[in-house]
Amino acid sequence: MEAAGAGAAAALIPFREFVVKVHSRCDLACDHCYIYEHTDQSWRHRPAVISEAVVERFAERLAEHARAHALPSVTVILLGGEPLLAGPARLRRLCEALTRALDGVAVLDLRVHTNGLRLNEAVLALFSEYGVGVGVSLDGDRAANDRHRRYANGRSSHSRVLDAVRLLGEDRHRHLYQGLLCTIDVRNDPDAVLDALLALTPPRIDFLLPHATWESPPPRPDGRADSYARWLLRLFDRWDGLGRPVPVRLFDSLLSTLRGGPSLTESLGLTPTDLVVVETDGTLEQADSLKTAYEGAAATGFDLFRHAFDEVAAHPGIRARQLGLAGVSAECRTCPVVRSCGGGLYAHRYRSANGFDNPSVYCTDLKVLVEGIEQRTARAAVAPEATDPAALAATQQELTRVLLVRLHAELEARADADWQRAWELVTAVEAAAPDALAAVLGHPYTRTWLLAALDAVRRGRPPGVEPAQRLSALAASAVVRGRLELRAPVVLVGGGLYLPTLGLLRADPGRAEVRAAAEGFSVRGEGGRVWNFGPGRESAQWQPVRVMAGGAGPGAPLVLEDLDPDRDCFALPPVPRLDPAGTERWERRLTEAWELLYGTVPSLARETAAGLTTLTPLTDAGVPEEEARRGPGALGVPLGADVRDTALALLTGRRRARLRELTEVADLYASDGQWLHPSPWREEPVPVSRLLADAYEAVAADAFRRAAGGLGDAGRIERALDRLDGAAELTVSGKAVVAALHREFVPEI
């Protein structure tokens, strides 16, 4: 597994989070504090409190940066030391300056992280005035908190912090309460720590690994490399068992990435950092956690008075933490959990011999933690569509409706009278005959039209057939199918009017009206001319959609779709409408192909037939590898293929279509293309999506070929499945699909 594009230059990423040191001293003497107890002691040479000049310049630079990058919002976190030591007057001055500078520029999200000792009514009143969210540091019950969070004389701070948090949690202040931050000590009882924090009803809890590097490893009283993971997994089990009563950022982040979502914290995942630190003297630095590595590790050489934030954003140290996969060590890039752990916090990777080009000092802990949470949650986290065909079908039906609603939202503002009339008719049909509308929306090429129309409208291009014409035809088809006493206005054009699932109407261009009849339907054109059409009766004006009785086996008829203009969505072009003799020959060949499938691989034949509704004959140039977007149930099959190749085309085409349908509604992988994998079937490495698609198809094709007396492909399939087993991109749903392939694949003996 190799990283793709690791050497590519990253575009400038603007800062969205600004940590401001408003006071550089603290009224506690926590022995695990990264500011005062670790390698970098630069705080000793800085002013204790932020100056008026720094406040004003920061506000100017912040507004300048937000305006230049059109940022909708920025987050400013007031930090220290202990920020409340700055006093209410200085805090008010800072809040005023920032609020004024960002007025009309960007939304200001102001927060403060405090030890809580000076949190009182007056301070909370100030914070309420400016909407400052408050996070409080607390390590659990008294025993846990007193291990580290004491005054310089050794006295406990626990009771005063509890009083502050309880005050913050009162109804009149609760809107400011953002959560509790707890630094882990594995000597503490995780259940007791969680219970103590939950008793304070926080809106969120952050659990933080103590800052450490390879030069100064974290304490491990039991000597085990996974002690922090085991502590956190015990905590997870209790949190999960209690019904996950509050969000826990660490756990929520891992649950998100395991499902294919983003990381929710800087300490995990591959999301680029967008944070900068403003010191009390206006110096601009990288994340504070780097102070644990070595003296000056966080320094940039920039300050507010001489440099804009864009200059800092281009600093090599900042850019190194914005490279995603390319920014982690070679060992991490090949690890199957790297998408969740992200190589760990950047500072925790430091080793004097080679800087930050290492896995985290918590590497074993992170791997055990990710795998442990995955094992505990995988069954519930797997998308139901990945294992339940009925769930996949239902979600696909809903997807078509969602697309239609989105197209309506795009076109409604245009005040198109024809579209509005057609939409009102669709709404009336939905109320009177929902099954009839569902049948038309379920026509596979309705999805093709919707996707093409949406794409065209959003790009400002002509959408091909006028959307109102196609929607009116769709509504008319539903009226006929539901035998409703509704008049369906349509527009006839030169090429004819296709009524989805019914057929192609050819008449003089102009406006017309479709009405249902007891048998078939009628069309009233301009000038009062009326055509009557019965089901299945072909004429110069009417070409009906045909149904192949043989279909996909006994009792499973299939539509022969060679009329719909949107069937031209395959890599191979469709053939024109077949004449009766051509239809008979093709149906006979299809019947023989189904008999071959049911006779050799009956379970795969049933899987292929399940949900298949529509076949479109294609030219004989070969079977396309990629097929364009369409709704479920359709398959394009080369017209001139022999029986064996037709059977294989049905089997592999259906597999491709099913996997595509699944990827449309479920996240099987994330960060596709960031890694490239050797492929047993291709000369060049491929992204995981391609490798999975090839393996998914090959497993079925191999079973058919061997059952039909041909050569198998077991060796290459085994190599592909082994590669997929270690792919970091796969989500829990993707892993469930690969696990099913393992069960399905029977290697040669």
C-alpha positions in Angstrom: 0.0 0.0 0.0 1.6 3.2 -1.1 0.6 6.8 -0.7 -0.6 8.6 -3.8 0.7 12.2 -4.4 2.8 12.3 -1.2 5.1 14.9 -2.7 2.4 17.2 -4.0 2.4 20.8 -2.6 -0.6 21.5 -0.4 -2.6 24.7 -1.1 -2.6 27.4 1.6 -5.1 26.5 4.3 -6.4 29.5 6.2 -6.5 29.5 10.0 -10.0 29.1 11.5 -9.0 28.5 15.1 -7.0 31.1 17.1 -5.6 30.3 20.6 -4.9 33.6 22.5 -2.7 33.5 25.6 -4.3 36.2 27.7 -2.2 35.4 30.8 1.0 33.3 30.9 0.9 32.4 34.6 -1.3 30.0 36.5 -2.7 29.7 40.1 -2.2 25.9 40.1 1.0 23.9 39.9 -0.2 20.9 37.9 2.8 18.5 37.5 1.6 17.3 34.0 1.2 20.8 32.5 2.9 21.1 29.1 3.5 24.9 29.6 5.4 24.8 32.8 6.6 21.3 33.3 8.0 20.3 29.9 11.0 21.2 27.8 10.0 24.6 26.4 10.3 27.3 29.1 9.7 30.3 26.8 6.8 31.5 29.1 9.4 32.8 31.5 10.5 35.5 29.1 7.1 36.7 28.1 4.8 39.3 29.7 2.4 37.8 32.3 -0.6 39.4 30.6 -1.6 40.4 27.1 -1.1 44.1 26.3 -3.6 46.5 24.8 -1.5 46.8 21.8 -1.5 43.1 21.2 -5.3 42.9 21.7 -5.8 45.7 19.0 -3.4 44.2 16.5 -4.8 40.7 16.9 -8.3 42.0 16.3 -7.1 43.8 13.1 -5.2 40.8 11.8 -8.0 38.4 12.6 -10.6 40.5 10.6 -8.1 40.9 7.8 -7.6 37.1 7.6 -11.3 36.3 7.8 -12.1 38.9 5.1 -9.3 37.7 2.7 -10.5 34.1 2.8 -14.2 34.8 3.1 -14.4 32.7 6.3 -18.0 32.3 7.5 -16.8 32.0 11.1 -13.7 31.9 13.2 -13.1 30.4 16.6 -11.0 32.2 19.2 -10.0 30.3 22.4 -8.8 32.3 25.4 -6.1 30.3 27.1 -3.1 30.7 29.5 -1.6 29.8 31.9 -4.9 30.5 33.5 -6.8 33.1 31.3 -9.0 34.3 34.1 -5.9 35.7 35.9 -6.1 38.5 33.3 -9.1 39.9 35.2 -12.5 41.0 34.0 -11.4 44.4 32.6 -8.8 42.9 30.3 -11.1 40.1 29.2 -13.8 42.6 28.4 -11.4 44.7 26.4 -10.4 41.6 24.4 -14.0 40.6 23.8 -15.0 44.1 22.7 -12.1 44.4 20.3 -12.8 41.1 18.6 -16.5 41.6 18.4 -16.1 45.0 16.9 -13.5 43.9 14.4 -15.5 40.9 13.1 -18.8 42.7 12.9 -20.1 42.1 9.4 -17.0 40.0 8.5 -17.5 36.6 10.1 -19.3 35.0 13.0 -17.1 35.0 16.1 -17.1 31.8 18.2 -15.5 32.9 21.5 -14.4 30.3 24.0 -12.3 30.0 27.2 -10.5 27.1 28.7 -10.0 27.5 32.5 -9.1 25.6 35.6 -12.3 27.1 37.1 -10.8 28.6 40.3 -11.8 32.2 39.4 -15.0 31.4 37.7 -17.7 33.5 39.5 -20.9 35.4 38.9 -19.2 38.5 37.6 -17.0 36.6 35.1 -20.0 34.6 33.9 -22.0 37.7 33.4 -19.2 39.1 31.2 -19.1 35.8 29.2 -22.8 35.8 28.8 -22.7 39.4 27.4 -20.3 38.3 24.7 -21.4 34.7 24.3 -18.1 33.1 25.5 -18.3 29.4 25.8 -16.6 27.9 28.9 -14.6 24.6 29.1 -13.2 23.6 32.5 -10.3 21.2 33.3 -11.1 18.5 35.8 -9.5 15.1 36.0 -12.4 13.2 37.8 -13.2 12.6 41.4 -11.1 14.1 44.2 -8.6 11.3 44.3 -8.0 11.5 40.5 -8.0 15.3 40.4 -5.6 15.6 43.3 -2.9 13.5 41.7 -1.9 16.5 39.5 -4.2 19.5 39.9 -3.0 21.1 43.1 -1.9 24.4 44.4 1.8 25.1 44.7 1.6 24.3 48.4 0.1 20.9 47.6 -3.4 21.8 48.7 -6.4 20.3 46.8 -8.2 22.4 44.2 -11.1 19.9 43.7 -13.8 21.5 45.9 -13.4 24.9 44.4 -13.5 23.6 40.8 -16.7 21.6 41.6 -18.3 24.8 43.0 -17.4 26.6 39.7 -18.7 23.8 37.5 -21.9 23.6 39.4 -22.4 27.4 39.1 -21.7 27.1 35.3 -24.3 24.3 35.1 -27.1 26.3 36.6 -29.9 27.1 34.2 -29.0 30.8 33.9 -25.4 30.0 32.9 -25.8 26.6 31.2 -25.8 28.1 27.7 -22.1 28.9 28.2 -21.2 25.4 29.5 -19.2 23.7 26.8 -17.7 20.8 28.6 -15.0 19.3 30.8 -11.4 18.4 29.8 -9.9 15.5 31.6 -6.2 14.4 31.3 -5.8 10.7 31.6 -3.9 9.0 34.4 -4.0 5.2 34.1 -3.6 4.9 37.9 -7.1 6.3 38.3 -10.2 4.1 38.1 -11.8 4.9 34.7 -15.3 4.1 36.0 -15.0 6.4 38.9 -13.5 9.2 36.7 -16.4 8.9 34.2 -19.1 8.8 37.0 -17.6 11.9 38.7 -17.6 13.9 35.4 -21.1 12.7 34.4 -22.4 13.9 37.8 -21.7 17.4 36.7 -23.9 17.0 33.6 -21.4 18.4 31.1 -22.6 18.9 27.5 -19.4 17.2 26.3 -16.2 15.5 27.8 -12.7 15.6 26.3 -10.3 12.9 27.4 -6.7 13.9 26.7 -3.6 11.7 26.6 -0.9 13.2 28.7 1.7 14.9 26.5 4.8 12.8 25.9 7.4 12.0 23.3 9.8 9.2 22.5 12.4 11.1 24.5 10.0 11.5 27.5 7.6 8.6 27.3 4.3 8.6 29.2 4.2 6.8 32.6 3.1 3.2 32.4 2.9 1.8 35.9 2.1 -1.7 34.7 4.8 -1.6 32.1 2.4 -2.5 29.2 2.5 -0.8 25.8 -1.3 -0.6 25.6 -2.1 0.6 29.1 -3.8 3.8 28.0 -5.9 1.9 25.4 -7.1 -0.6 28.0 -8.0 2.3 30.4 -9.9 4.0 27.6 -11.7 0.8 26.5 -12.9 0.3 30.0 -14.2 3.8 30.0 -15.8 3.3 26.6 -17.6 0.2 27.8 -19.1 2.0 30.8 -20.0 5.1 28.6 -21.6 2.8 26.0 -23.3 0.7 28.6 -24.9 3.9 30.1 -26.3 4.7 26.7 -23.6 7.3 25.8 -25.2 10.0 28.0 -23.0 12.8 26.7 -20.7 13.2 23.7 -17.1 12.2 24.3 -15.0 13.8 21.6 -12.3 11.1 21.5 -14.8 8.2 21.1 -17.1 10.2 18.7 -14.1 10.9 16.5 -13.1 7.3 16.3 -16.7 6.2 15.6 -16.9 8.9 12.9 -13.8 7.8 11.1 -14.6 4.1 11.4 -17.8 4.9 9.4 -15.9 7.0 6.8 -16.6 10.4 8.4 -14.1 13.1 9.4 -11.9 13.3 12.5 -13.4 15.5 15.3 -10.2 16.3 17.1 -6.7 17.5 16.2 -5.1 14.6 18.1 -6.6 11.9 15.8 -7.2 11.5 12.1 -5.7 13.0 9.0 -7.7 16.3 9.0 -5.2 19.2 8.3 -4.6 21.6 11.2 -6.0 25.1 10.9 -4.8 26.5 14.3 -2.4 29.2 15.3 -1.4 30.5 18.8 -1.0 34.1 19.8 1.3 34.6 22.8 0.9 37.4 25.3 3.6 39.5 23.5 2.0 39.0 20.0 4.4 36.2 19.0 2.7 33.7 16.7 3.4 30.1 17.3 2.3 26.6 16.3 0.2 24.4 18.6 1.2 24.5 22.3 1.6 20.7 22.4 4.8 21.1 20.5 6.4 22.7 23.6 6.7 19.1 25.0 9.2 18.2 22.2 12.1 20.7 22.6 12.9 24.3 23.3 11.5 26.4 20.4 9.6 23.6 18.7 6.5 25.7 18.5 8.2 28.9 17.3 7.6 30.3 13.8 9.6 33.6 13.9 6.5 35.6 13.2 4.5 38.1 15.2 1.3 40.1 14.9 3.0 43.4 14.4 5.1 42.5 11.4 3.4 39.5 9.8 -0.1 38.6 8.4 -1.6 35.3 9.3 -1.1 34.1 5.7 2.6 34.3 6.2 2.4 32.1 9.2 0.1 29.6 7.4 2.9 29.1 4.9 5.5 28.2 7.6 7.0 24.7 7.1 6.0 23.6 10.5 2.4 24.5 9.9 2.4 22.9 6.5 3.9 19.7 7.9 0.7 19.3 9.9 -1.6 19.9 6.9 -0.3 17.1 4.6 -2.7 14.5 5.8 -1.4 11.0 4.8 1.7 12.4 3.3 2.6 14.0 6.7 2.8 10.8 8.7 5.7 8.4 8.9 6.2 5.6 6.3 5.3 3.1 9.0 2.0 4.9 9.7 1.1 5.1 6.0 1.0 1.3 5.7 -1.0 0.9 8.9 -4.7 -0.2 8.6 -5.9 2.2 11.4 -4.0 5.3 10.3 -7.2 6.9 8.9 -8.6 6.9 12.4 -5.6 7.6 14.5 -3.8 9.9 12.0 -0.4 8.9 13.4 -1.5 10.5 16.7 -0.9 14.0 17.8 2.0 15.6 16.0 3.9 16.4 19.1 3.7 12.9 20.4 5.8 11.6 17.4 9.0 13.5 18.4 12.3 11.7 18.7 15.6 13.6 18.8 17.2 11.4 16.1 14.7 12.2 13.4 12.2 14.8 14.6 8.6 14.1 14.0 9.0 11.4 11.3 7.8 8.6 13.6 4.6 6.9 14.8 3.2 8.3 18.0 4.7 7.3 21.3 1.2 6.1 21.9 1.2 4.0 18.7 0.3 0.6 20.3 -2.4 2.3 22.5 -4.0 4.0 19.5 -4.0 0.8 17.4 -5.5 -1.3 20.2 -8.0 1.5 21.0 -9.2 1.8 17.4 -9.5 -1.9 16.9 -11.2 -2.4 20.2 -13.8 0.2 19.5 -14.3 -1.2 16.0 -14.8 -4.7 17.4 -17.3 -3.5 20.0 -19.4 -1.4 17.5 -18.9 -3.0 14.1 -22.2 -4.9 14.0 -24.3 -1.9 14.9 -22.2 0.4 12.7 -22.4 -1.5 9.5 -24.8 0.2 7.1 -27.8 -2.1 6.8 -27.6 -1.7 3.0 -24.3 -3.6 3.0 -25.9 -6.8 4.3 -29.6 -6.5 3.6 -30.8 -6.4 0.0 -34.2 -5.2 1.1 -32.7 -2.2 2.9 -30.6 -1.4 -0.2 -33.6 -1.5 -2.4 -35.6 0.8 -0.1 -32.8 3.3 0.2 -32.3 3.4 -3.5 -36.0 4.1 -4.0 -35.8 6.9 -1.5 -32.7 8.3 -3.3 -34.6 8.7 -6.6 -37.3 10.7 -4.7 -34.7 12.8 -3.0 -33.1 13.7 -6.4 -36.5 14.6 -7.8 -37.1 17.0 -4.9 -33.7 18.5 -5.4 -34.4 19.2 -9.1 -37.7 20.7 -8.1 -35.9 23.0 -5.6 -33.5 24.1 -8.4 -36.3 24.8 -10.9 -39.1 26.2 -8.7 -37.4 29.6 -8.5 -37.5 29.9 -12.2 -41.3 30.2 -12.1 -41.7 27.8 -15.0 -45.4 27.3 -15.5 -45.1 24.0 -17.3 -42.8 22.6 -14.6 -45.2 23.7 -11.8 -48.2 22.2 -13.5 -46.3 18.9 -13.9 -45.2 19.0 -10.3 -48.7 19.6 -9.1 -49.9 16.6 -11.1 -47.1 14.4 -9.7 -48.2 15.5 -6.2 -51.8 14.6 -7.0 -50.8 11.2 -8.3 -48.8 10.6 -5.2 -51.9 11.2 -3.1 -54.2 9.1 -5.3 -52.1 6.2 -6.5 -48.7 6.1 -4.8 -47.8 2.7 -6.2 -48.3 4.0 -9.8 -45.9 6.9 -9.1 -43.5 4.5 -7.4 -43.4 2.3 -10.4 -42.5 5.2 -12.7 -39.9 6.6 -10.3 -38.5 3.1 -10.0 -37.9 2.9 -13.7 -34.0 2.8 -13.8 -33.6 5.5 -16.4 -35.7 8.0 -14.5 -32.6 8.2 -12.3 -30.4 8.8 -15.3 -32.6 11.7 -16.4 -32.7 13.2 -12.9 -28.9 13.1 -12.5 -28.2 14.6 -15.9 -30.8 17.3 -15.5 -29.5 18.2 -12.0 -26.0 18.4 -13.3 -27.0 20.5 -16.3 -29.1 23.0 -14.2 -26.4 23.4 -11.6 -23.8 24.1 -14.2 -26.0 26.5 -16.1 -26.1 24.3 -19.2 -29.1 23.3 -21.3 -30.6 20.1 -19.6 -31.3 18.3 -22.9 -35.0 17.5 -22.9 -36.7 20.3 -21.2 -37.2 19.1 -17.6 -40.9 20.1 -17.6 -41.5 17.9 -20.7 -39.9 14.9 -19.0 -41.6 15.4 -15.7 -45.0 15.8 -17.5 -44.4 12.5 -19.3 -43.5 10.8 -16.0 -46.7 12.1 -14.5 -48.7 11.0 -17.5 -47.3 7.5 -17.2 -48.3 7.4 -13.5 -51.8 8.6 -14.4 -52.2 5.8 -16.9 -50.7 3.1 -14.7 -53.0 4.2 -11.8 -56.0 4.5 -14.1 -56.7 7.9 -12.6 -59.4 10.3 -13.7 -56.8 13.1 -14.1 -55.8 15.0 -17.2 -52.1 14.9 -17.9 -50.8 17.7 -20.1 -47.7 16.7 -22.2 -45.6 18.3 -24.9 -45.1 16.3 -28.1 -41.7 17.0 -29.9 -40.3 15.9 -33.2 -38.7 12.7 -31.9 -41.8 11.6 -30.1 -42.8 11.5 -26.5 -41.5 8.7 -24.3 -43.8 7.7 -21.5 -41.6 5.9 -18.9 -42.5 2.2 -18.5 -45.2 2.4 -21.2 -43.7 3.3 -24.6 -42.9 5.8 -27.3 -45.7 8.0 -28.7 -45.2 9.5 -32.2 -47.4 12.3 -33.3 -47.3 15.8 -34.6 -45.4 18.3 -32.4 -47.5 20.4 -30.0 -49.3 20.3 -26.8 -51.5 17.3 -25.9 -53.4 15.7 -23.1 -53.1 12.1 -21.9 -56.0 10.4 -20.2 -56.3 6.9 -18.7 -58.8 4.5 -20.0 -60.1 1.2 -18.8 -57.8 -0.5 -21.3 -54.8 1.7 -22.3 -55.1 5.4 -22.7 -56.0 8.2 -25.1 -54.1 11.2 -26.3 -56.0 14.4 -27.3 -53.9 16.6 -29.5 -54.2 20.2 -30.7 -57.3 20.6 -33.0 -59.2 18.0 -31.0 -57.7 15.0 -32.7 -57.7 11.9 -30.4 -55.6 8.7 -30.5 -56.5 5.6 -28.5 -53.9 3.2 -27.5 -54.4 -0.3 -26.0 -51.8 -2.2 -24.0 -49.2 -4.0 -26.1 -50.7 -2.9 -29.5 -48.0 -1.5 -31.8 -48.8 1.0 -34.5 -47.2 3.8 -36.5 -48.0 6.2 -33.6 -47.3 3.9 -30.7 -44.4 1.6 -29.8 -45.0 -0.1 -26.5 -42.3 -1.3 -24.1 -42.1 -5.0 -24.4 -41.8 -7.6 -21.7 -39.8 -10.8 -22.2 -41.9 -13.6 -20.6 -38.8 -15.9 -20.1 -37.1 -13.1 -18.2 -34.7 -14.2 -15.5 -36.2 -17.6 -14.9 -39.7 -18.9 -14.1 -42.1 -16.3 -13.0 -39.5 -13.5 -13.4 -40.4 -11.4 -16.5 -38.0 -8.7 -17.7 -38.6 -5.5 -19.5 -36.8 -5.2 -22.9 -36.0 -1.5 -22.8 -34.9 -0.3 -26.3 -36.9 2.9 -26.4 -36.0 5.2 -23.5 -33.7 8.0 -24.7 -31.9 7.9 -21.4 -30.9 4.3 -21.8 -27.9 5.8 -23.7 -25.9 5.8 -20.4 -23.6 2.9 -20.8 -20.0 2.8 -22.0 -21.3 0.9 -25.0 -24.1 2.5 -27.1 -27.5 0.9 -27.1 -28.9 -0.7 -30.3 -32.1 0.8 -32.0 -35.4 -0.9 -31.3 -35.3 -4.6 -32.2 -37.6 -6.0 -34.8 -39.7 -9.0 -33.8 -37.3 -11.5 -35.2 -34.3 -9.9 -33.5 -36.3 -9.8 -30.2 -37.1 -13.5 -30.5 -33.5 -14.4 -31.1 -32.2 -12.3 -28.2 -34.9 -13.6 -25.8 -34.0 -17.2 -26.8 -30.3 -16.6 -26.1 -31.1 -14.9 -22.8 -33.2 -17.9 -21.8 -30.3 -20.3 -22.5 -27.9 -18.0 -20.6 -30.2 -18.1 -17.6 -30.4 -21.9 -17.8 -26.6 -22.1 -17.9 -26.4 -19.8 -14.8 -29.0 -21.7 -12.8 -27.4 -25.0 -13.9 -23.8 -24.1 -12.8 -24.0 -21.5 -10.1 -27.6 -21.5 -8.8 -27.1 -19.3 -5.8 -25.3 -16.6 -7.9 -28.1 -17.0 -10.6 -30.7 -16.2 -7.9 -28.6 -13.3 -6.7 -28.3 -12.0 -10.3 -32.0 -12.2 -10.9 -33.0 -10.6 -7.6 -34.2 -7.1 -8.3 -33.3 -7.2 -12.0 -36.2 -5.6 -13.9 -34.9 -4.2 -17.1 -32.5 -5.3 -19.9 -31.1 -3.0 -22.6 -29.4 -4.5 -25.6 -26.0 -2.9 -26.4 -23.6 -3.1 -29.3 -21.2 -6.0 -29.5 -18.0 -4.1 -28.8 -17.5 -6.0 -25.6 -18.6 -5.7 -22.0 -18.0 -2.2 -20.5 -15.9 -2.1 -17.4 -17.6 1.0 -16.0 -21.3 1.7 -16.4 -22.9 5.1 -16.1 -25.3 6.2 -13.4 -28.8 4.8 -13.4 -31.4 3.5 -11.0 -31.3 -0.1 -9.7 -32.7 -2.9 -11.8 -31.3 -2.1 -15.2 -28.5 -4.0 -17.0 -27.0 -3.5 -20.4 -26.0 -6.7 -22.3 -24.2 -7.0 -25.6 -26.7 -8.1 -28.3 -24.5 -10.4 -30.2 -22.7 -12.3 -27.4 -23.0 -16.1 -27.4 -24.8 -17.9 -24.6 -21.7 -18.3 -22.4 -20.6 -14.7 -22.7 -24.2 -13.5 -22.2 -24.4 -15.5 -19.0 -21.1 -14.0 -17.8 -22.3 -10.5 -18.8 -25.5 -10.9 -16.8 -23.5 -12.2 -13.8 -20.7 -9.7 -13.8 -22.8 -6.7 -14.9 -25.2 -7.3 -12.1 -22.4 -7.5 -9.6 -21.0 -4.2 -10.8 -24.4 -2.6 -10.6 -25.0 -3.9 -7.1 -21.7 -2.6 -5.8 -22.3 0.8 -7.5 -25.8 1.0 -5.9 -24.3 0.2 -2.5 -21.6 2.8 -2.8 -24.3 5.4 -3.7 -26.0 5.0 -0.3 -23.3 3.6 2.1 -19.7 4.6 2.9 -17.6 1.6 2.1 -14.3 3.5 2.1 -13.0 7.0 2.8 -9.9 8.9 1.4 -10.2 6.9 -1.8 -7.1 7.5 -3.9 -4.8 8.6 -1.1 -3.4 5.1 -1.2 -2.6 3.0 -4.3 -2.6 -0.7 -4.1 -1.0 -3.4 -6.4 -3.7 -5.0 -8.4 -3.5 -8.6 -9.6 -5.4 -7.6 -12.7 -3.7 -4.4 -13.7 -0.3 -3.1 -14.5 -0.5 0.1 -12.4 -1.5 0.4 -8.7 -5.1 1.3 -8.2 -7.2 3.0 -5.5 -9.2 0.9 -3.1 -12.5 1.5 -4.9 -11.1 -0.1 -8.1 -9.5 -3.0 -6.2 -12.8 -3.7 -4.4 -14.8 -3.5 -7.6 -12.4 -5.9 -9.4 -12.5 -8.4 -6.6 -16.2 -8.1 -6.2 -16.7 -9.0 -9.8 -13.9 -11.6 -10.0 -15.3 -13.7 -7.1 -18.5 -14.3 -9.0 -16.9 -14.8 -12.4 -14.4 -17.3 -11.0 -17.2 -19.4 -9.5 -19.0 -19.4 -12.8 -16.0 -20.2 -15.0 -14.9 -23.1 -12.8 -18.4 -24.5 -12.5 -18.7 -24.3 -16.3 -15.5 -26.2 -16.8 -13.1 -23.3 -17.3 -10.0 -22.0 -15.6 -10.3 -20.2 -12.2 -8.7 -17.1 -11.0 -8.1 -18.1 -7.3 -4.5 -16.9 -7.0 -5.3 -13.3 -8.0 -8.5 -13.2 -6.0 -6.6 -14.3 -2.8 -4.0 -11.6 -3.3 -6.7 -9.0 -3.8 -8.6 -10.0 -0.7 -5.4 -10.0 1.3 -4.7 -6.5 0.2 -8.2 -5.4 1.0 -7.9 -6.9 4.5 -5.1 -4.4 5.2 -6.6 -1.4 3.5 -6.9 1.7 5.8 -9.5 3.3 3.6 -12.2 0.7 4.3 -15.0 1.6 6.8 -16.7 -1.0 9.0 -19.3 -1.3 6.2 -16.6 -1.8 3.6 -14.9 -4.4 5.8 -18.3 -6.2 6.1 -18.4 -6.4 2.3 -14.9 -7.8 2.1 -15.8 -10.3 4.8 -18.7 -11.5 2.7 -16.4 -11.9 -0.3 -14.2 -14.1 1.9 -17.2 -16.3 2.8 -18.3 -16.4 -0.8 -14.9 -17.2 -2.4 -14.0 -20.9 -2.4 -10.3 -21.2 -3.5 -9.3 -24.2 -5.6 -8.0 -27.2 -3.7 
